[in-house]
Amino acid sequence: MKKIQPLVTLVGAGPGDPELITLKGIKAIQAADVLLYDALVNEELLDLAKAGCTKVYVGKRAEQLSTAQDQINQLLVDYALTHGHVVRLKGGDPFVFGRGGEEIDYVREYGIPTAVVPGLSSSTSLTGLQQIPLTYRGISESFWVITGATREGVLSEDLKTAANSNATVVVLMGFAKLKQIIALYQEQGKGALPIALIQNGSLPNEQLVLGRVDDILDRAAASAIGVPAIIVLGEVVAKHQAFEQIKNEIQQLAYA
C-alpha cells in the first residue's frame, strides 16, 4: 500500500472568472486528492481535478448558512491524513480576508506540510477590470483594503481612520453596512466623493453602480444591486469611463 503523504495547499481561485486563476493554481488543483472549495469559487475549476478526486463544498458566505470555520479546519487535517494532498480552494486570495492564516496555523499544529498559491484579490482585480486605478499620480498615493464586518459585527475602526485620508478605500464584505459607511463619509464632509459598487465582478452577470457618496444609496436601490459586492471610495473612481455621465446628471439637477 502506498504511503500517504499529507499536504495542504491553499489556493486563491481569483474573483470569479475561471480564467483569472494562476497557472500554479491550476496545477495544484490537478494534483489534489481532495478539494475543499468555497461558495465564491467558480465551479468550472472543479472540472480540472483528476479522476477520483474528492470534492467537498464548504461554502462560506455572509448572511447565509455556511460551514463553521472550526469544522473546515478539522476537515483539512482529517483529509490530509487519510487522503494525502488537500487543496483548499478559496475565492480571491487566501490571505486577504479569507481566513487562510487561521487555517494554515491549525494545520501546522499537526505537523502537516503546507503551501500557498496566491490568488487575485477582488480588491485589486475587480477595480482593474473596471479600469478604475487604485492609485493615480496626483490623486491617490495609497489604497486601503478594509473589511466591512469585524468579528463583533461593527464597522472597523480602520475604516473611520481611512475616511479621514485621501486614500482610495476598498471595502470587502461591507455591502450590508453600506448605509453606515455612507453616513461615516458624510460626517467627514465627503458627500461629493466618487464611489463604485461592483457586484459579481468578472462574471457575465456583473453589475456596476457609480455615483457619489450623497446619492449612491438611491442609485443602488434603483439598480437592485446586492451581495456579493465590493465598495470602492475615492477620487480615482471618477476615472471610470462612464463617470462623466454622473457629472452631467449632477449638473442637470443643479440647474433644474
C-alpha positions in Angstrom: 0.0 0.0 0.0 1.3 3.4 -1.0 2.2 5.6 2.0 0.0 8.7 2.4 2.0 12.0 2.1 -0.2 14.6 3.8 -0.1 18.1 2.3 -2.4 21.1 2.5 -2.2 23.8 -0.2 -4.2 27.0 0.0 -5.1 28.2 -3.5 -6.6 31.5 -4.4 -9.2 31.0 -7.1 -9.4 34.7 -8.1 -12.5 36.9 -8.2 -14.9 34.6 -10.1 -13.9 34.4 -13.8 -12.2 30.9 -14.0 -9.6 32.3 -16.4 -8.3 34.6 -13.7 -6.7 31.8 -11.6 -3.0 31.4 -11.9 -1.3 28.6 -13.8 0.3 27.4 -10.5 -3.2 27.3 -9.0 -4.4 25.1 -11.9 -1.5 22.7 -11.4 -2.4 22.4 -7.7 -6.0 21.6 -8.4 -4.9 18.9 -10.9 -2.6 17.3 -8.3 -5.2 17.4 -5.5 -6.5 14.2 -3.9 -9.2 16.3 -2.1 -10.7 19.7 -3.0 -12.4 21.8 -0.3 -14.0 24.7 -2.0 -15.9 27.8 -1.1 -19.1 29.4 -2.2 -17.4 32.1 -4.3 -15.3 29.6 -6.3 -16.3 29.2 -9.9 -17.3 25.5 -10.2 -15.8 25.3 -13.7 -12.5 25.0 -11.8 -13.6 21.7 -10.2 -13.6 20.1 -13.7 -9.8 20.5 -13.7 -9.4 17.9 -10.9 -8.1 14.5 -11.7 -10.4 11.4 -11.7 -11.1 10.1 -8.2 -10.5 13.5 -6.5 -12.9 14.0 -3.6 -14.7 17.3 -3.8 -16.2 18.8 -0.7 -18.2 22.0 -0.6 -17.6 24.1 2.5 -19.3 27.3 1.4 -18.9 30.4 3.5 -20.9 33.4 2.5 -22.2 36.3 4.6 -25.8 36.1 5.8 -26.2 32.6 4.6 -25.8 29.2 6.2 -22.2 28.0 6.0 -19.7 25.5 7.3 -18.2 26.6 10.6 -14.6 27.6 10.4 -13.6 25.1 13.2 -15.2 22.3 11.1 -13.3 23.4 8.0 -10.0 23.4 9.9 -10.6 19.9 11.1 -11.6 18.7 7.7 -8.3 19.9 6.3 -6.4 17.9 8.8 -8.6 14.8 8.6 -8.5 14.6 4.8 -4.7 15.3 4.6 -4.1 12.4 7.0 -6.4 10.0 5.2 -6.1 11.1 1.5 -2.9 13.0 1.1 -2.9 16.3 -0.9 -5.7 18.6 0.1 -6.3 21.8 -1.9 -8.3 24.4 0.0 -9.7 26.4 -2.9 -10.8 29.9 -1.8 -12.2 32.8 -3.7 -9.9 35.8 -4.3 -6.7 35.4 -2.3 -6.5 33.1 0.7 -4.7 35.7 2.8 -6.9 38.7 2.1 -9.9 38.3 4.4 -10.0 34.6 3.5 -9.0 33.2 6.9 -6.1 31.5 5.2 -3.8 32.4 8.0 -6.1 30.7 10.6 -6.3 27.5 8.5 -2.5 27.3 8.0 -1.9 27.8 11.7 -4.3 25.0 12.6 -2.9 22.5 10.0 0.7 23.3 11.2 -0.2 22.2 14.7 -0.5 18.7 13.4 2.9 18.8 11.7 1.3 18.7 8.2 3.3 20.4 5.5 1.6 23.5 3.9 1.8 25.6 0.8 0.1 28.7 -0.5 -0.7 29.7 -4.1 -1.7 33.4 -4.1 -4.8 34.4 -6.0 -6.1 37.7 -7.5 -7.9 39.5 -4.7 -11.3 41.1 -5.7 -10.0 44.3 -4.1 -7.4 44.8 -6.9 -8.7 42.7 -9.7 -12.3 43.9 -9.9 -11.3 47.5 -9.9 -8.7 46.8 -12.5 -11.2 45.1 -14.8 -13.4 48.2 -14.5 -10.3 50.3 -15.4 -10.5 52.1 -12.0 -6.9 52.7 -10.9 -6.5 52.3 -7.1 -3.6 54.8 -7.2 -3.0 57.6 -9.6 -0.3 60.2 -9.6 -1.6 63.5 -8.1 -4.9 61.9 -7.0 -4.3 58.9 -4.7 -1.0 57.9 -3.2 -2.2 54.7 -1.5 -5.2 52.4 -1.1 -6.7 50.7 1.9 -8.5 47.3 1.8 -10.8 47.0 4.8 -13.4 44.5 5.9 -16.9 45.8 6.3 -17.7 43.5 9.1 -15.5 42.8 12.1 -15.9 39.7 14.3 -18.1 41.8 16.6 -20.3 42.9 13.7 -19.4 46.6 13.9 -17.6 48.9 11.5 -13.8 48.6 11.6 -12.1 51.5 13.4 -9.6 51.4 10.4 -12.5 52.4 8.2 -13.1 55.5 10.3 -9.4 56.4 10.0 -9.3 55.8 6.3 -12.3 58.1 5.8 -10.1 60.9 7.1 -7.4 60.3 4.5 -7.2 60.9 0.7 -6.5 57.2 0.1 -8.7 55.0 -2.1 -10.7 52.7 0.1 -11.9 49.3 -1.0 -14.4 47.7 1.4 -14.9 43.9 1.2 -17.9 42.1 2.7 -19.4 45.5 3.6 -22.4 45.9 1.4 -24.8 45.1 4.3 -23.4 48.1 6.1 -23.4 50.5 3.1 -25.7 53.0 4.9 -23.4 53.1 7.9 -20.3 53.6 5.6 -22.1 56.4 3.7 -23.0 58.1 7.0 -19.4 57.9 8.1 -18.1 59.6 5.0 -20.8 62.2 5.1 -19.8 63.0 8.7 -16.3 63.8 7.2 -17.8 66.2 4.7 -17.2 63.8 1.8 -20.7 63.7 0.3 -19.3 64.5 -3.2 -16.7 61.8 -3.1 -17.0 59.3 -6.1 -18.0 55.8 -5.2 -18.4 52.5 -7.1 -20.3 49.3 -6.2 -19.3 46.2 -8.1 -21.4 43.1 -7.8 -20.5 39.6 -9.2 -17.3 41.2 -10.6 -15.6 39.5 -13.6 -18.7 37.3 -14.2 -21.3 37.6 -17.0 -23.9 38.9 -14.5 -21.5 41.6 -13.2 -23.3 44.8 -12.2 -21.7 48.2 -11.6 -23.2 51.3 -10.0 -21.4 54.6 -10.0 -22.2 57.7 -8.1 -21.2 60.0 -5.2 -21.5 59.3 -1.5 -24.6 61.5 -1.3 -26.6 59.8 -4.0 -25.2 56.2 -4.1 -27.9 54.7 -1.8 -30.6 55.9 -4.3 -28.7 54.6 -7.2 -28.1 51.3 -5.5 -31.8 50.9 -4.7 -32.8 51.8 -8.3 -30.4 49.1 -9.7 -31.3 46.5 -7.2 -27.6 45.7 -6.7 -26.8 43.3 -3.8 -24.3 40.9 -2.5 -21.6 39.8 -3.2 -20.4 43.3 -3.9 -17.3 45.4 -3.2 -17.4 49.1 -2.4 -14.8 51.5 -3.8 -14.5 55.0 -2.4 -12.1 57.6 -3.8 -11.4 60.3 -6.4 -10.0 57.6 -8.7 -13.5 56.2 -9.2 -14.1 59.3 -11.4 -11.5 57.8 -13.8 -14.1 55.2 -14.9 -15.1 56.0 -18.5 -18.8 56.1 -17.6 -18.4 58.6 -14.7 -18.7 61.6 -17.0 -22.4 60.7 -17.3 -22.7 61.0 -13.5 -21.2 64.5 -13.6 -23.7 65.5 -16.3 -26.6 64.3 -14.3 -25.5 66.2 -11.3 -25.1 69.4 -13.3 -28.6 69.0 -14.8 -30.1 68.7 -11.3 -28.2 71.8 -10.2 -29.7 73.8 -13.0 -33.2 72.3 -12.8 
